[in-house]
Amino acid sequence: MSRWLDGTLLPTVEQTKALADALGITGKARADLLQVATWATPKRATPNRGTPGLFGISHYTADALELEKKATSITEWSPLRIPDLLQSDDYARQVTSDGSDLPSKSERQAAVVEGRRTKYEVFLGLPALTWRVGGVVVMAKQVERLIEVLRRRLAVVRLVLEGSDWHDGQLGPFVLYERDDGEGAVVIQHLGSVTLLTDRELVERYRQLRATLEQLALPPEETLRRLDDVLRELRTASS
């Protein structure tokens, strides 16, 4: 039980049901608890990294792999950085503090993006392009990667420009995972920890936010033209 509480070991769905029965947890509280359990994957006890807890996930990359396997569609709002699943190798090395995560990023990209296993949609903030992570050469390669993804239709990428009125997406990035049974989950990444939201009302609010971003975002064709412009500027700056 102590390992469940500190996040180093996750219970199975069956164990969670048994715990709820033993503690007399019923109604919405029981439903919420089991909803978390269906998205979380049991794991062996390992040295804890980050802030653990029942509603937080340590070891982000491993858990992202499991969430991506269970989802039929993924929507990501990334206002400040290129998302993991779209990063070039050079960009990934610049933004990944743990080098052991790099092979996992490649595995996830191969499954979700290249393999087209899951519908993947990204709303990308303009600062993700204007911040020259790793310098102009690295960013040029990264923008080339985004252009390739769009032209090959491996994912839907739509640029959200600055200057619009307030919307809840300004509170920060998120990833919305949807399953074919209609259930959803939201992941919010922090420095050293991740929060998993499965409450149906909260997930619905993020679905509404996705609809807001869809209204604000440029269509893929216009996004592609903007990316071409950014790439020309980067190549000029590097020459």
C-alpha angles and dihedrals in degrees: 000000000000090000090052090052096049093045099243092114129030123208121233121246089258092051090048091052090049091050091050090050092048093050094042094241110167142161122019093348090059093045092050092049093051091045090059090048093055092058097040121080122220113243140179118263109274134170106289120246122187128354110328130196143126093284096034129075125215120197093044099191096054092048093046088057091055094046091050091051092054097044126088092193134021126197119189130189110198112171100171111025143032108265119249093249092057101040122122116228094255093048091048091055090054096052101034114090093186110057091199088072093064097082089048091054089054091049092051092047091050092052103040105028109023094031092044088216092145133031104251124194126178130193104198124198118225093240088065086070101036095052103084099216109194092001134286096301093054092044092049090056089047093052089047087056092052091049090050091051091051096045093048090044091230090144140357111256119182126179120226111205126215123251100057121129122269117298131169091252087076087073088074148281126310142171120224116204120195127193127205090247090065096255120129141192134194127212123201116188122214131178103287097353144052132216121218117203120194102155105126095225092051092046089051090055089056090049088055089049089052088055089052092051090049089058093048099043126093115245116259092257093055090042089056091052091050091050090052089053092049091049092052090051092050093048090049091050092050096049 
